[in-house]
């Protein structure tokens, strides 16, 4: 596992702290890893979601007779 040092503004840290407490996770490290993993998972899912949305729009336009 890689170890890094990260400097963040106080305001961002405070928001992270509040969110961590609401999440139930006990350490900032675990919380930040969770946030990063969720972000990366969202990037992986995004292209298929865009395709689904485009397909839905195309189907609606066809149903309305525009295509």
N, C-alpha and C positions, 0 to 999 in steps of 0.2 A: 504494500500500500504506500502510495506517495504521501508525503507530508508537506504542506505549504503553509506559509504565513500570509494572512490576508488583512489588509487595512481597509476598514470601511468607516464611513461617516457615523458619528454618534446617533444621528436621527435614524439612519437605516438600522443600526444595531438595536435601538429601542423598539422599532417595529418588529424586528426579528425576535426579540425577547418576548414581546407580547404574544406574537403568533406561536412561538414555541410553547409558552405556558398554556395556551388554548388547545394546542395539539395533543398535550399529554406526554410528549417526549421529555426526557429528563435532562438531556445535554444539548448544548448548542451545536456541537459537532454532529450528533445524530439528526437534529432538526435540519441543519444546512444540507447534509447528505440527502435527506428525504426530499427537500425542496429541489435540489439539483437533479435528482433522479426523476422526479415528477416532471420537471421542465424538459429533460431530455426525452422522456417517454412521450411527451406532448409533441415534440418535434418529429419523432418517428411516426406518430399517428396522423399528423397534419395532412400530408399529401393524400392519403386515402379519404380523409374527411372532406377535403376540397373536391375530390372526384365525386364523392357521394352528393355533395351540395350542387355541383355542376350538373350531374345527372338528374337530380330532382328539379332543377330549374328548367332543363331541357324538356323533361316530361311535362311539366306544367305548361310550357309554351306550346308543346305539341297538342295538349288537351284543349288549349284555347284556340288552336288553329293557326298559330303563328309560324309553325314549322311543318 
